Amino acid sequence: MKDESFFEEFAFLLVKYQATNKANKYRGVPLSSICWTLRGLLNMRTEGVNLTSDELLFLKEWEWIMELSPSNPLYKILKKVDSGQKLSKQERMALELEQQEVKLIWKKEQQREQQQQREREQQEKKLALAREQQEKKLALAREQQEKKLALAREQQEKINKERHLAELATKYRVSSSYSSISNRLYDLLCQIDRGKQLSDSEVIWMKLNRFYEPIEISRKMQHLAGLKFMYKATKNQDSLPSSNLYKILKRIDENQPLSTKDIQWLKQENLSETLAIFEEREALQQTVFSHLKTKYQATKHLDSSLFSPLYQILKKLDADKQLSLLDINWLEEHQLSETLGIVVEIENNRHFAELKIKYKATQYEDSSLSSHLYKVLKKIDSASQLGEPDINFLKKRKLTETIAIALDKCAASLKSKIKSGEQLSEADIDWAKQNGREDVITFPQEWEFSALKSKYDVSNYKDKSPSSPLYAILQKLDKGERLEEIDVAWLEENKLEAPQPSYSYYGWQEERRYQGQKLFSGKIWTAYHKNEATFYEQEYQRTGNKWNLPNASSHWRKADKPRRALKLTENFDFNQIKENKLKSALLTTRGGAFRDIDKLDDAHKCALKAIEYQPQSHHPYTLMGAICFERGELLEGDRWFNEAIKRGASPKDQDAEMKRVVKNAKDENKRREVINYLLKKDSRRYAWAKSYLKQQKDKGK
């Protein structure tokens, strides 16, 4: 049997000189302990004892020690080295070879362990990743389940909330649509339902969304809560205004009687304190009713019930409130004449006091209904004229303000009479003269002048006096009378001082003219030319003088009635007219009327015919120039205008026609073409055309 110390010694030398790879887990543990443990485990195994997994692992790692042999050459070599003896070359080579083999084996084992470690780590990573993925799946599944549950709860809460909102909306009479604002409305209705008062901002929101009923119900609920506290009915749980309790408490608060049914209800609800308060008040009201009947002489009415209409009527009287017609009729039906007499007296006294305040007569102390002042004030109130005795009465009592008001009121009544179309009577005029109210006498003319100015769009003319020349001119125009030359000159010289749309021979202006516009424009211009046209037509019918026709036609055109001008000369037999000058004049004005209604071909024919009849007259040449410009034949138009100037036309006439062409052009491109042509031709002479280019640019913005 081997010496037990040999195993320990040989193993120690192998480890010490790194001649074995089987002691990697040695880690400084005493080999004696390892050997002792090893022997014990081997004996246990021999005896058939079941070893644990750790014990079996220990045997596997260290059993090689027991397999060492003293005859192993390495043992002798290691002992030599350990004792310091010198090794032979062969021994040294054997040791080095063993050590190299150990190192190689150790290195391979280390690589294998590292590979195993990497594999274990990879496996652990795979397992960790799998666990992580599994955990994520489980977490996602839990999250989805939680979301489903939360969504289900949310949907159920929403259904419950919508159901509750519908109940509250019915309860608080929400009539308007509330789908888009249901959350805000729900919160406020819940607040009302809890008996909490709405804030000012919340009330404003409800009003903006037309939820008026909930606001009113909330107000009444607060009122009911106050009444319940006041009349000791807080133990009753009713909180809505529709409750019987609210109706009863309101009647108590307003000192109204309760019916037998109401009293019975209070008893059933055990509201004895509330009932006691009512009975105390009712007894007091019975006393008050009796006192009022005596005060207002109604004691012969035997009904002492607080439900009697008489009680309410007498309370009104005592509170100095005016009775209704129904109240008066009731007193008459029940023959309470003494009470009616008092009512009449009270009403008259109230009326007298009101009149004194209204007409500044409060300093007059006499409030008796028999006072003459009462009669005078009633006259003033009815806008009746005061006689001299009444005026003197007021003067003696220094009621000068009352006199002034009376005169103003009567004057206003007379002016209103004039406005309605009535004439002042001689008595009215005498009254105005006697009381120094010349304004009433002159008012008919002022009113007519104002109406005429409005009719002819000159209301902004500053002079409002009927003495203004404009008044006489407008009267003439309105009557269809002709104006004198001095009238026309006056209209040409005077101007308006405010914005006014204008009208001229060239049509309504698109732009507005401001301060400085002549009165001889607009509706005045139109009316003047209409009257002139009518005059010349009548003259033609009276005298048969055909020269009246071109004059009438010209004025109809200026009155913006070109078709009326054409009617004068339609079906006209020019062969019956011997005078070529007249023929030319008729054709020129007829051609102008055709031009006014955009029948340029017909206008062109008339103009050429007029030239044929009177080649030396510049009028048809001017017409031809204007027609060409409106057609866009600008060079041809200039040629005709030059021919007109050769025959005596004024350049101003040409400029006027150019302005008309530019203003009345319906095609903006054509207007721009004409303007550019004129400015290129003479930019100073036609500088006015630039304003139309600016208008076009402004419209395009």
Secondary structure, 3 states (H helix, E strand, C coil): CCCHHHHHHHHHHHHHCCCCCCCCCCCCCCHHHHHHHHHHHHHHHHCCCCCCHHHHHHHHHHHHHHHCCCCCHHHHHHHHHHHCCCCCHHHHHHHHHHHHHHHHHHHHHHHHHHHHHHHHHHHHHHHHHHHHHHHHHHHHHHHHHHHHHHHHHHHHHHHHHHHHHHHHHHHCCCCCCCHHHHHHHHHHHHHHHCCCCCCHHHHHHHHHCCCHHHHHHHHHHHHHHHHHHHCCCCCCCCCCCCCHHHHHHHHHHCCCCCCHHHHHHHHHCCCHHHHHHHHHHHHHHHHHHHHHHHHCCCCCCCCCCCCCHHHHHHHHHHCCCCCCHHHHHHHHHCCCHHHHHHHHHHHHHHHHHHHHHHCCCCCCCCCCCCCHHHHHHHHHHCCCCCCHHHHHHHHHCCCHHHHHHHHHHHHHHHHHHHHCCCCCCHHHHHHHHHCCCHHHHHHHHHHHHHHHHHHCCCCCCCCCCCCCHHHHHHHHHHHCCCCCHHHHHHHHHCECCCCECCEECCEECCCCECCCCECCCHHHHHHHHHHHHHHHHHHHHHHCCCCHHHHHHHHHHHCCCHHHHHHHHCCCCHHHCCCHHHHHHHHHHHHHHHHHCCCHHHHHHHHHHHHHHCCCCHHHHHHHHHHHHHHCCHHHHHHHHHHHHHCCCCHHHHHHHHHHHHHHCCCHHHHHHHHHHHHHHCCCCCHHHHHHHHHHHHHHC
